[in-house]
Amino acid sequence: MGTPDYHAAFRNVTREHGFEALRVEGAVPPALRGTFVRNGPGLLELFGRRYGHWFDGDGLLSAVRFDDDGATGAVQMLETPGLLEERRRGKPYFGAFGTTPPGMWNPVRALRAIRGTSKNPANTSVLPWAGRLFALCEIGRPFEVDPRDLRSIGETDLDGVVPRAFSAHPHRVAETGYVYNIGTRVGRPNAIDAFTLRPNGTAGRLCTLPLDTPTLIHDFAATARHLVVFVAPLRLKLLPTLLGRETFVDSLTWEPERGSEVVVIPLDAPSSPVRFRVDPFWAWHVGNAFERDGAIVIDVVRYRDWPTSGSWPARVLGRDAPLNAEGELTRLVVDPARRTVSREPLRDRVGEFPRVAPAVDGRAHRTLYWTEYARPERARDAMPDTLVRVDTEGGGTDAFTFDEGHVPSEAVFAPRPGATDERDGWLLTQVYDATSHTTYYAVLDAAHIADGPVCTAHLDHHVPIGFHGAWIPSGR
């Protein structure tokens, strides 16, 4: 029997539904009460056109809700303005990150793409905030949904706070309860916007900082005192994108001679950042950030350059690109006073999607979770298959590898109510089962990951493999 093909996961979702009972194997922990919601592409093709990149699919929220009756699940496409416009036209109209616009060059459509006001698929992550829920994609504004049933509400600028883009990676600071985010502007001006979302449900813009060139910034770091943005030497060639000759991703060029810029934004004086350059690198995701002895400690998945980091998301949809999943879990120590960054590896294997448990009593995180490859050679032809807990201070690990053909997604930590330890809770992950072409949710004890799932809750259909999720405890 051959190896199950995970590529079948990248087909359109076949069924949408509200919350309905799921088949549960094992026992749902009595203290696990809340909703695990995830975002990712739901449509990988539209009107006969196959999207050119994993990042381009139209957004879909999927969720499992644990309560006293067991587990229920919901799957809903997001009715974004761009998707509704294409359905109204009855044909593809927009380009995307790795998909060129169909038909002849259209100056209005091209200008919208450059300005970040084109189709926003809202397909990357979710943000629970002040009783509200938002689907995020960094090329557009937040897209609000009803947390009760995942019903689409619509795009929002948060009362005029978000002018163009709102990144897919906001960060909540446990000590204050504040959420911070950035947005990248492309073209007149090239700039970074920094935002704050307060616990009382109001939002504000901290600052707008100029950038030397149009570029892509995917994630950043946040502590109680600083935001840190790594601006890789990645330049967007505007003209080919504007003319519709190249996709956004194909118009990105790596210029290592410029180095990566480190932008340290003090929260008490956000318009007075410290900016300096270091050796070039790329990072899709930040997993951890805290301050110690005047330095800012940041754990990232580091790639040596853009080509090795940008190829693997393209390959999963069958593009002619090597699947070089070479992300290394790395600790960066940023010293704003000396304007230096030192680094040390945290793992000797490659992977992606780092997450931390919420800090306990404001202490620095020392427990980080991510997905990696049990066999490093599989990084060239498969998706990660192993959930790992990493002790970032002591170096210890605990891991579980799923069966062949079972593809776990990013693991999200759900703390036990009243938890006083970063391991006191559960890891939740959405798993694609290539052997049955269905999707299920796995719950693992975060203190005993190697024991495997304590329970699984099964959909009767598949959900395409997505990106990021969040845990919303009952009553929040």
C-alpha positions in Angstrom: 0.0 0.0 0.0 1.4 3.4 -0.9 1.7 6.4 1.4 -1.6 8.4 1.7 -1.5 11.6 -0.3 -2.1 14.7 1.8 -2.6 16.8 -1.4 -6.2 15.6 -1.4 -6.7 17.9 1.6 -6.3 20.9 -0.8 -9.7 20.5 -2.4 -12.8 22.6 -1.9 -14.7 22.0 1.2 -17.8 19.9 0.3 -20.2 20.9 3.1 -20.9 23.9 5.3 -23.0 23.6 8.4 -23.7 25.1 11.8 -22.8 23.5 15.1 -23.8 19.8 15.0 -22.9 16.8 17.1 -19.5 15.2 16.3 -18.5 11.6 16.8 -16.2 11.5 19.8 -13.6 8.8 20.5 -12.2 8.8 24.1 -13.5 11.2 26.8 -13.7 14.9 26.6 -11.9 16.3 29.7 -14.5 17.6 32.2 -12.6 21.0 32.6 -12.2 21.5 28.8 -15.1 23.9 28.0 -15.0 26.4 25.2 -14.6 26.7 21.4 -11.5 26.0 19.3 -11.8 27.9 16.1 -9.5 27.8 13.1 -9.1 29.7 9.8 -7.8 28.6 6.4 -8.7 28.3 2.8 -12.1 26.7 2.1 -12.1 27.1 -1.7 -8.9 26.2 -3.5 -10.6 26.8 -6.9 -13.4 29.0 -8.1 -15.4 28.9 -11.3 -12.9 26.3 -12.7 -9.8 28.3 -11.8 -7.4 26.6 -9.5 -5.7 29.1 -7.2 -1.9 29.3 -7.6 -0.9 29.3 -4.0 -2.0 27.9 -0.6 -2.4 31.5 0.7 -5.0 32.4 -2.0 -8.0 30.3 -1.0 -11.2 31.9 0.1 -11.4 31.9 3.9 -13.3 29.3 5.9 -13.8 29.1 9.7 -14.1 25.7 11.3 -14.7 25.1 15.0 -15.2 22.5 17.6 -17.1 23.4 20.8 -16.7 21.3 23.9 -19.5 21.3 26.5 -21.2 18.9 29.0 -22.9 17.1 26.1 -19.6 16.3 24.2 -18.4 18.1 21.1 -20.2 19.9 18.3 -18.6 21.3 15.1 -19.3 24.0 12.6 -17.8 24.8 9.2 -18.7 28.1 7.5 -17.3 29.9 4.4 -16.7 33.6 4.9 -18.8 35.9 2.8 -16.1 38.4 2.0 -16.8 41.3 -0.4 -14.3 39.9 -2.9 -15.9 36.4 -2.9 -19.4 37.9 -3.2 -18.2 40.1 -6.1 -16.9 37.2 -8.0 -20.1 35.2 -7.4 -22.1 38.1 -8.6 -20.0 38.3 -11.8 -20.1 34.5 -12.1 -16.4 34.3 -12.9 -13.0 34.9 -11.4 -12.0 38.5 -11.3 -9.2 39.2 -8.7 -5.6 38.2 -8.5 -4.0 37.1 -5.2 -0.7 36.4 -3.5 0.2 33.6 -6.0 -2.6 33.9 -8.6 -2.6 36.4 -11.5 -5.8 38.2 -12.3 -7.7 36.5 -15.2 -8.2 38.2 -18.5 -6.6 41.3 -19.9 -4.8 43.9 -17.8 -7.3 46.0 -15.7 -5.7 49.2 -14.3 -8.4 49.6 -11.6 -8.0 46.0 -10.4 -4.2 46.2 -10.5 -4.1 49.4 -8.5 -6.4 47.9 -5.9 -4.0 44.9 -5.6 -1.0 47.2 -5.0 -2.9 49.4 -2.6 -4.1 46.5 -0.5 -7.7 47.1 -1.2 -8.3 44.2 -3.6 -9.8 40.9 -2.6 -9.3 40.1 1.1 -9.9 36.3 1.5 -9.7 36.7 5.4 -8.2 33.2 5.4 -5.2 33.2 7.8 -6.0 33.5 11.5 -8.6 34.5 14.0 -8.7 37.1 16.8 -11.1 36.9 19.7 -11.2 40.3 21.3 -13.7 42.0 23.7 -16.4 39.4 23.0 -16.0 39.8 19.3 -14.3 37.5 16.7 -12.4 38.5 13.6 -11.0 36.5 10.7 -7.7 38.1 9.5 -5.5 38.2 6.4 -2.7 40.7 6.3 -3.7 42.2 2.9 -7.0 43.6 4.2 -9.0 44.9 7.2 -10.4 42.6 9.9 -13.4 40.6 8.9 -15.9 40.2 11.7 -17.9 37.0 12.4 -20.5 36.1 15.0 -18.7 33.9 17.6 -21.9 32.1 18.4 -22.4 30.5 15.0 -19.5 31.8 12.7 -22.0 33.8 10.6 -20.3 36.5 8.5 -20.8 40.1 9.6 -18.4 42.0 7.4 -15.2 44.0 7.1 -14.4 46.7 9.6 -11.9 49.4 10.1 -12.4 49.4 13.8 -14.0 52.8 13.9 -11.5 54.4 11.5 -8.4 53.0 13.1 -7.2 50.6 10.3 -6.6 52.6 7.1 -5.6 49.6 4.9 -4.1 46.4 6.2 -4.2 44.6 9.6 -1.7 41.7 9.9 -2.8 38.2 10.4 -0.7 37.9 13.6 -1.9 40.1 16.5 -0.2 39.4 19.8 -1.9 39.6 23.3 0.3 40.7 26.2 -0.7 38.7 29.2 0.5 41.2 31.8 -1.8 44.0 30.5 -4.5 42.3 28.4 -3.7 44.6 25.5 -3.6 43.2 22.0 -1.1 44.7 19.5 -0.9 44.4 15.7 0.8 45.9 12.7 -0.2 46.5 9.1 2.1 47.0 6.1 1.3 49.7 3.5 2.6 49.2 0.0 3.1 52.3 -2.2 2.7 56.0 -1.3 3.7 55.5 1.4 5.6 52.3 2.1 5.1 52.1 5.9 4.2 50.1 9.0 1.2 51.0 11.0 1.1 49.8 14.6 -2.2 49.3 16.4 -3.4 48.7 20.0 -6.6 46.9 21.0 -7.5 47.7 24.5 -9.4 45.3 26.9 -12.3 47.7 27.0 -13.1 47.1 23.3 -11.6 50.3 21.9 -8.7 50.5 19.4 -6.1 53.0 18.4 -3.2 53.5 16.1 0.1 53.9 17.9 2.3 55.2 15.0 3.0 55.0 11.3 6.7 54.3 10.4 8.2 54.7 6.9 9.8 51.8 5.1 12.6 52.1 2.5 10.9 49.9 0.0 7.6 48.1 -0.7 7.9 44.7 1.1 6.2 41.9 2.9 6.1 41.6 6.7 4.2 38.6 8.1 4.7 38.7 11.9 6.3 40.7 14.7 6.9 40.4 18.5 5.2 42.1 21.4 6.1 42.5 25.1 4.7 44.7 27.8 7.2 47.4 26.9 8.1 47.0 23.2 7.1 45.9 19.7 9.8 44.4 17.5 9.4 44.2 13.8 11.9 42.3 11.6 12.0 43.8 8.0 13.7 41.3 5.8 15.5 42.5 2.6 12.5 41.6 0.5 11.5 44.1 -2.2 8.3 44.0 -4.2 8.7 44.9 -7.8 5.6 47.1 -8.3 5.5 47.4 -12.1 5.2 43.7 -13.0 2.5 43.3 -10.3 0.7 46.5 -11.4 0.7 45.3 -15.0 -0.6 41.8 -14.1 2.5 40.1 -15.5 3.6 38.6 -12.3 1.9 37.5 -9.1 2.7 39.3 -5.8 4.9 36.4 -4.6 6.7 36.2 -7.9 7.4 39.9 -7.8 9.3 39.6 -4.5 13.1 39.7 -4.8 15.6 38.9 -2.1 18.3 41.5 -1.7 20.6 40.1 1.1 23.2 42.9 0.7 20.7 45.2 2.5 20.5 43.0 5.5 17.4 42.7 7.7 16.2 45.8 9.5 15.3 45.5 13.2 12.6 48.1 14.3 12.2 48.3 18.1 9.1 50.3 19.0 8.8 51.5 22.6 5.2 51.4 23.7 5.6 54.6 25.8 7.1 56.5 22.8 6.0 54.6 19.7 7.1 57.4 17.2 10.7 57.1 18.4 11.8 53.6 17.4 15.3 52.2 17.5 16.2 51.0 14.0 19.3 49.1 12.9 20.4 46.3 10.4 21.7 42.8 11.0 22.6 39.9 8.7 19.6 38.9 6.5 17.1 36.3 7.5 13.4 35.6 7.1 10.8 34.5 9.7 7.2 33.7 9.0 6.2 33.3 12.6 7.1 34.5 16.1 6.3 32.1 18.9 7.5 33.9 22.1 8.7 37.2 23.4 9.7 38.6 26.8 12.3 41.0 28.3 15.3 40.1 30.4 18.2 42.2 31.6 17.6 45.0 29.2 17.3 42.7 26.2 14.2 41.5 24.3 14.2 37.7 23.9 12.2 36.4 20.8 11.8 32.8 19.7 11.1 32.6 15.9 11.1 30.0 13.2 14.1 31.3 11.2 15.0 30.8 7.6 18.3 31.7 6.1 16.6 33.5 3.2 13.3 34.1 1.3 13.7 31.4 -1.4 13.9 28.6 1.1 11.0 30.0 3.1 8.8 31.0 0.2 8.8 27.8 -1.7 7.1 25.3 0.6 3.7 27.1 0.8 3.6 27.1 -3.0 4.5 23.4 -3.3 1.5 22.1 -1.3 -0.8 23.0 -4.2 1.5 21.3 -6.7 3.5 24.3 -8.0 6.8 23.4 -9.5 8.8 24.4 -6.5 11.0 22.4 -4.0 9.4 21.7 -0.7 12.3 23.1 1.3 10.7 23.3 4.8 13.9 24.5 6.5 12.5 26.6 9.3 14.7 26.4 12.4 13.3 27.2 15.9 15.7 29.9 17.0 16.1 32.2 20.0 17.0 35.8 19.0 18.2 38.2 21.7 17.7 41.8 20.7 19.8 44.4 22.5 18.4 47.9 21.5 21.1 49.8 23.4 24.0 48.0 21.6 21.9 47.5 18.4 22.8 43.9 18.1 21.0 40.6 17.7 22.5 37.3 18.8 20.9 33.9 18.1 21.0 30.3 19.2 19.1 27.2 18.0 16.4 25.7 20.2 15.8 22.5 18.1 17.9 20.3 15.8 14.9 19.6 13.6 12.8 21.7 11.2 9.2 22.7 11.5 6.7 25.6 11.8 3.8 27.2 13.6 5.3 28.0 17.1 2.8 28.9 19.9 3.2 29.5 23.6 0.8 29.1 26.5 -0.4 32.3 28.1 2.1 33.5 30.6 1.4 32.7 34.2 1.5 35.7 36.6 3.4 37.7 34.0 6.5 35.4 34.1 8.5 34.8 31.0 7.4 31.9 28.8 9.6 28.8 29.0 7.2 26.4 27.3 6.8 26.6 23.5 4.7 24.3 21.2 5.3 23.7 17.5 4.9 21.2 14.7 8.0 19.5 13.2 9.1 16.4 11.2 9.8 13.2 13.0 12.1 12.3 10.1 13.9 15.4 8.8 14.2 14.0 5.3 10.4 14.2 5.0 10.7 18.0 5.0 11.0 17.9 1.2 7.9 15.9 0.4 5.4 16.1 3.3 3.8 18.2 5.9 4.9 18.2 9.6 3.6 15.2 11.5 4.7 15.8 15.1 3.5 18.0 17.9 6.3 19.0 20.3 6.6 20.8 23.6 9.9 22.5 23.9 11.4 23.7 27.3 13.2 26.8 25.9 15.3 27.2 29.1 16.2 23.6 30.0 16.0 22.1 26.5 13.7 19.2 27.4 11.0 18.0 25.0 7.8 16.0 24.9 6.4 14.9 21.5 3.8 12.9 19.7 4.0 11.7 16.1 0.7 11.1 14.3 0.1 8.0 12.1 1.1 8.0 8.5 -1.4 10.1 6.5 -2.6 12.1 9.5 -1.5 15.7 9.2 -1.8 17.9 12.3 -2.2 21.6 12.1 -0.8 24.3 14.4 -1.4 23.3 18.0 -3.3 25.8 20.3 -3.0 25.7 24.1 -6.2 25.6 26.1 -5.4 26.3 29.8 -7.2 24.4 32.6 -9.3 27.0 34.5 -7.2 28.3 37.3 -4.0 27.0 35.8 -0.7 28.0 37.5 1.6 26.3 35.1 2.2 26.6 31.4 1.7 22.9 30.9 -1.6 22.7 32.9 -4.0 22.3 30.0 -4.5 20.8 26.6 -3.1 21.1 23.1 -5.8 21.3 20.5 -5.1 20.5 16.8 -7.1 20.0 13.7 -6.0 16.8 11.8 -6.5 15.8 8.2 -6.8 12.1 7.8 -5.7 11.2 4.2 -6.8 7.6 4.7 -10.5 8.5 5.0 -10.4 12.1 3.4 -11.9 13.5 6.6 -10.9 15.9 9.3 -10.9 15.5 13.1 -9.9 17.5 16.2 -7.4 16.0 18.6 -7.0 16.9 22.3 -3.7 16.1 24.0 -2.7 16.6 27.6 -0.1 19.3 27.4 1.9 17.8 30.3 1.9 14.3 28.7 2.0 14.9 24.9 3.8 11.6 24.2 0.7 9.7 25.4 -1.2 10.9 22.3 -4.8 12.2 22.1 -7.0 11.8 25.2 -10.0 12.2 22.8 -10.8 13.0 19.2 -13.9 14.7 17.7 -14.7 13.8 14.0 -16.3 15.6 11.2 -17.9 13.5 8.5 -16.1 15.4 5.7 -12.7 17.1 5.2 -11.6 20.7 5.9 -8.7 21.9 3.7 -5.5 22.2 5.8 -5.3 25.8 7.1 -3.1 28.0 9.1 -4.0 29.4 12.6 -6.6 29.2 15.3 -7.6 30.3 18.8 -9.1 29.0 21.9 -12.2 30.8 23.4 -13.0 29.6 26.9 -16.7 29.3 27.8 -18.1 32.5 29.2 -15.5 34.7 27.2 
